[in-house]
Amino acid sequence: MVAYTQQEMVGITELSKSLSGYIEKVSSHSIEKLAVVRHNKPEVVILGIAEYERMKELQDYLEDLEIARAIKERMLDKKEPIKMLTEGDLQDYLKKRGV
């Protein structure tokens, strides 16, 4: 679980009164993140765009690693024959899965 300092937490009512000030704190790197608290519980986090994009790139990279691991595992599994898909077949498969 991520820890938040007192400075990195704000109630939703206070945030609505001073939104631009809190956005300035995050965008100027005065604080790294801002947890918005509702009913004494953090509900959402506000991040700078650079930090969000970095986190998204890491998530995408980890997903790619997992896909590569699955491919390698299946290619080494001699019980299951290797089946190559055309680009069209792959697009159809992904559409069926909602991707």
Phi and psi restraints in degrees (value plus and minus 20) as a CYANA .aco file:
   2 VAL   PHI    -100.2   -60.2
   2 VAL   PSI     118.4   158.4
   3 ALA   PHI    -115.5   -75.5
   3 ALA   PSI     126.4   166.4
   4 TYR   PHI    -143.9  -103.9
   4 TYR   PSI     117.8   157.8
   5 THR   PHI     -99.2   -59.2
   5 THR   PSI     146.2   186.2
   6 GLN   PHI     -77.9   -37.9
   6 GLN   PSI     -56.4   -16.4
   7 GLN   PHI     -88.4   -48.4
   7 GLN   PSI     -44.2    -4.2
   8 GLU   PHI    -112.4   -72.4
   8 GLU   PSI      -9.9    30.1
   9 MET   PHI    -144.7  -104.7
   9 MET   PSI     121.4   161.4
  10 VAL   PHI    -167.1  -127.1
  10 VAL   PSI     121.5   161.5
  11 GLY   PHI     -93.0   -53.0
  11 GLY   PSI     132.5   172.5
  12 ILE   PHI     -82.6   -42.6
  12 ILE   PSI     -55.0   -15.0
  13 THR   PHI     -86.6   -46.6
  13 THR   PSI     -65.8   -25.8
  14 GLU   PHI     -83.4   -43.4
  14 GLU   PSI     -60.0   -20.0
  15 LEU   PHI     -81.4   -41.4
  15 LEU   PSI     -62.0   -22.0
  16 SER   PHI     -85.3   -45.3
  16 SER   PSI     -48.8    -8.8
  17 LYS   PHI     -96.8   -56.8
  17 LYS   PSI     -52.3   -12.3
  18 SER   PHI    -151.3  -111.3
  18 SER   PSI      21.3    61.3
  19 LEU   PHI     -76.0   -36.0
  19 LEU   PSI     -68.6   -28.6
  20 SER   PHI     -82.6   -42.6
  20 SER   PSI     -56.0   -16.0
  21 GLY   PHI     -84.8   -44.8
  21 GLY   PSI     -61.5   -21.5
  22 TYR   PHI     -90.3   -50.3
  22 TYR   PSI     -58.1   -18.1
  23 ILE   PHI     -82.6   -42.6
  23 ILE   PSI     -60.0   -20.0
  24 GLU   PHI     -81.0   -41.0
  24 GLU   PSI     -61.2   -21.2
  25 LYS   PHI     -80.4   -40.4
  25 LYS   PSI     -62.7   -22.7
  26 VAL   PHI     -91.3   -51.3
  26 VAL   PSI     -66.8   -26.8
  27 SER   PHI     -89.8   -49.8
  27 SER   PSI     -46.2    -6.2
  28 SER   PHI    -110.3   -70.3
  28 SER   PSI     -17.6    22.4
  29 HIS   PHI      46.4    86.4
  29 HIS   PSI       2.4    42.4
  30 SER   PHI     -84.6   -44.6
  30 SER   PSI     -55.2   -15.2
  31 ILE   PHI    -152.2  -112.2
  31 ILE   PSI     129.9   169.9
  32 GLU   PHI     -96.9   -56.9
  32 GLU   PSI     -57.8   -17.8
  33 LYS   PHI    -171.3  -131.3
  33 LYS   PSI     142.3   182.3
  34 LEU   PHI    -154.9  -114.9
  34 LEU   PSI      96.4   136.4
  35 ALA   PHI    -109.5   -69.5
  35 ALA   PSI     106.8   146.8
  36 VAL   PHI    -114.0   -74.0
  36 VAL   PSI     103.1   143.1
  37 VAL   PHI    -123.2   -83.2
  37 VAL   PSI     112.5   152.5
  38 ARG   PHI    -154.1  -114.1
  38 ARG   PSI     109.4   149.4
  39 HIS   PHI      36.4    76.4
  39 HIS   PSI      23.5    63.5
  40 ASN   PHI      41.5    81.5
  40 ASN   PSI       5.0    45.0
  41 LYS   PHI    -158.2  -118.2
  41 LYS   PSI     109.8   149.8
  42 PRO   PHI     -80.1   -40.1
  42 PRO   PSI     109.6   149.6
  43 GLU   PHI    -128.4   -88.4
  43 GLU   PSI     -63.6   -23.6
  44 VAL   PHI    -161.4  -121.4
  44 VAL   PSI     143.5   183.5
  45 VAL   PHI    -145.0  -105.0
  45 VAL   PSI     116.4   156.4
  46 ILE   PHI    -122.2   -82.2
  46 ILE   PSI     106.5   146.5
  47 LEU   PHI    -142.7  -102.7
  47 LEU   PSI     136.9   176.9
  48 GLY   PHI     -87.6   -47.6
  48 GLY   PSI     133.6   173.6
  49 ILE   PHI     -82.2   -42.2
  49 ILE   PSI     -57.6   -17.6
  50 ALA   PHI     -83.8   -43.8
  50 ALA   PSI     -61.1   -21.1
  51 GLU   PHI     -87.6   -47.6
  51 GLU   PSI     -61.6   -21.6
  52 TYR   PHI     -81.3   -41.3
  52 TYR   PSI     -66.4   -26.4
  53 GLU   PHI     -83.4   -43.4
  53 GLU   PSI     -58.1   -18.1
  54 ARG   PHI     -82.6   -42.6
  54 ARG   PSI     -64.4   -24.4
  55 MET   PHI     -84.5   -44.5
  55 MET   PSI     -59.7   -19.7
  56 LYS   PHI     -85.6   -45.6
  56 LYS   PSI     -61.6   -21.6
  57 GLU   PHI     -82.3   -42.3
  57 GLU   PSI     -60.6   -20.6
  58 LEU   PHI     -83.9   -43.9
  58 LEU   PSI     -62.2   -22.2
  59 GLN   PHI     -81.5   -41.5
  59 GLN   PSI     -65.4   -25.4
  60 ASP   PHI     -81.6   -41.6
  60 ASP   PSI     -61.2   -21.2
  61 TYR   PHI     -82.5   -42.5
  61 TYR   PSI     -64.2   -24.2
  62 LEU   PHI     -84.0   -44.0
  62 LEU   PSI     -58.4   -18.4
  63 GLU   PHI     -83.5   -43.5
  63 GLU   PSI     -61.6   -21.6
  64 ASP   PHI     -82.5   -42.5
  64 ASP   PSI     -60.7   -20.7
  65 LEU   PHI     -82.3   -42.3
  65 LEU   PSI     -61.2   -21.2
  66 GLU   PHI     -84.4   -44.4
  66 GLU   PSI     -60.8   -20.8
  67 ILE   PHI     -83.8   -43.8
  67 ILE   PSI     -64.4   -24.4
  68 ALA   PHI     -82.1   -42.1
  68 ALA   PSI     -60.2   -20.2
  69 ARG   PHI     -82.4   -42.4
  69 ARG   PSI     -63.4   -23.4
  70 ALA   PHI     -84.8   -44.8
  70 ALA   PSI     -61.5   -21.5
  71 ILE   PHI     -82.1   -42.1
  71 ILE   PSI     -67.6   -27.6
  72 LYS   PHI     -81.0   -41.0
  72 LYS   PSI     -63.6   -23.6
  73 GLU   PHI     -81.5   -41.5
  73 GLU   PSI     -62.5   -22.5
  74 ARG   PHI     -91.1   -51.1
  74 ARG   PSI     -54.7   -14.7
  75 MET   PHI     -88.7   -48.7
  75 MET   PSI     -52.2   -12.2
  76 LEU   PHI    -103.6   -63.6
  76 LEU   PSI     -34.8     5.2
  77 ASP   PHI    -100.1   -60.1
  77 ASP   PSI      86.0   126.0
  78 LYS   PHI     -92.7   -52.7
  78 LYS   PSI     -35.1     4.9
  79 LYS   PHI     -92.6   -52.6
  79 LYS   PSI     -48.7    -8.7
  80 GLU   PHI    -127.8   -87.8
  80 GLU   PSI      96.3   136.3
  81 PRO   PHI     -85.9   -45.9
  81 PRO   PSI     128.5   168.5
  82 ILE   PHI     -96.4   -56.4
  82 ILE   PSI     107.9   147.9
  83 LYS   PHI    -141.3  -101.3
  83 LYS   PSI     100.2   140.2
  84 MET   PHI    -111.7   -71.7
  84 MET   PSI     118.1   158.1
  85 LEU   PHI    -126.8   -86.8
  85 LEU   PSI     127.2   167.2
  86 THR   PHI     -97.9   -57.9
  86 THR   PSI     146.5   186.5
  87 GLU   PHI     -80.2   -40.2
  87 GLU   PSI     -60.6   -20.6
  88 GLY   PHI     -83.0   -43.0
  88 GLY   PSI     -62.9   -22.9
  89 ASP   PHI     -81.6   -41.6
  89 ASP   PSI     -61.4   -21.4
  90 LEU   PHI     -84.2   -44.2
  90 LEU   PSI     -63.4   -23.4
  91 GLN   PHI     -82.6   -42.6
  91 GLN   PSI     -62.0   -22.0
  92 ASP   PHI     -82.1   -42.1
  92 ASP   PSI     -64.1   -24.1
  93 TYR   PHI     -80.6   -40.6
  93 TYR   PSI     -65.1   -25.1
  94 LEU   PHI     -86.8   -46.8
  94 LEU   PSI     -56.8   -16.8
  95 LYS   PHI     -82.5   -42.5
  95 LYS   PSI     -62.0   -22.0
  96 LYS   PHI     -82.3   -42.3
  96 LYS   PSI     -52.1   -12.1
  97 ARG   PHI    -106.4   -66.4
  97 ARG   PSI     -22.4    17.6
  98 GLY   PHI      61.4   101.4
  98 GLY   PSI      -0.2    39.8
